[in-house]
Amino acid sequence: MQVLCDVHTSYKIVRFFEQNGIKAVHINNILQSWHTADKDICTYADHNDYVVVTKDTDFQASHFLKKTPQKLLKMALGNLSTQKTISILAAHLPLLQSAFVKKICYAEIGQNYIHIID
């Protein structure tokens, strides 16, 4: 599993993934940084086998309607602190890692739930 975090994702979350042995990049460090169009993020993620990590519902719609990005982790956590978000991700990390082995997978994580659709 490797992740591509979108512009609204904290760098602390990138570091969390890295500290857990997961290759992680932030969109601000590749392509056209925060100027990168969503479709270009999707294309890059699909060609390089990244899971897009986002809070953005535009990626969710694209995943279900256009099948891109092929792998999407939608964080539906509202206005939680980054530390609480990391705690929730940590609690579900083994499940996420096993789910995203598949070529196409959607996971949505909330404060009290995780849904995986493959």
CORZILIN-V572781 format. One record per pair of residues at least 4 apart in sequence whose C-alpha atoms are under 6 Angstrom apart, sorted by sequence separation. I is the first residue (numbers start at 1). J is the second residue. D is the distance in Angstrom with one decimal. If there is no record, write none. Layout:
i=(I I)
j=(J J)
d=(D D)
This chain:
i=(5 15 18 29 32 45 61 62 63 86 89 109 17 18 28 45 63 109 18 27 28 62 63 108 108 107 107 14 106 106 105 105 104 55 2 4 7 51 52 53 54 55 2 3 4 5 6 51 54 2 4 46 42 7 42 71 75 76 77 70 71 72 73 74 75 76 77 71 73 4 3 4 5 2 3 4 5 6 3)
j=(9 19 22 33 36 49 65 66 67 90 93 113 22 23 33 50 68 114 24 33 34 68 69 114 115 115 116 24 116 117 117 118 118 74 22 24 27 71 72 73 74 75 23 24 25 26 27 72 75 24 26 69 68 34 69 104 108 109 110 104 105 106 107 108 109 110 111 106 108 50 50 51 52 50 51 52 53 54 52)
d=(5.8 6.0 4.9 5.9 4.8 5.7 5.9 5.2 4.4 6.0 5.7 6.0 5.2 5.7 3.9 4.6 4.6 4.4 5.9 5.5 5.3 5.8 5.4 5.6 5.2 5.5 4.3 5.6 5.7 5.1 5.9 4.4 6.0 5.6 5.6 5.9 6.0 4.7 4.9 4.8 5.2 4.9 4.7 4.8 5.0 4.7 5.4 5.3 6.0 5.8 5.8 5.9 5.8 5.9 4.6 5.4 5.9 5.8 5.0 4.7 4.9 4.9 4.9 4.6 5.2 4.9 5.8 5.9 5.8 5.8 5.0 5.9 5.9 5.2 4.6 4.9 4.7 5.6 5.9)
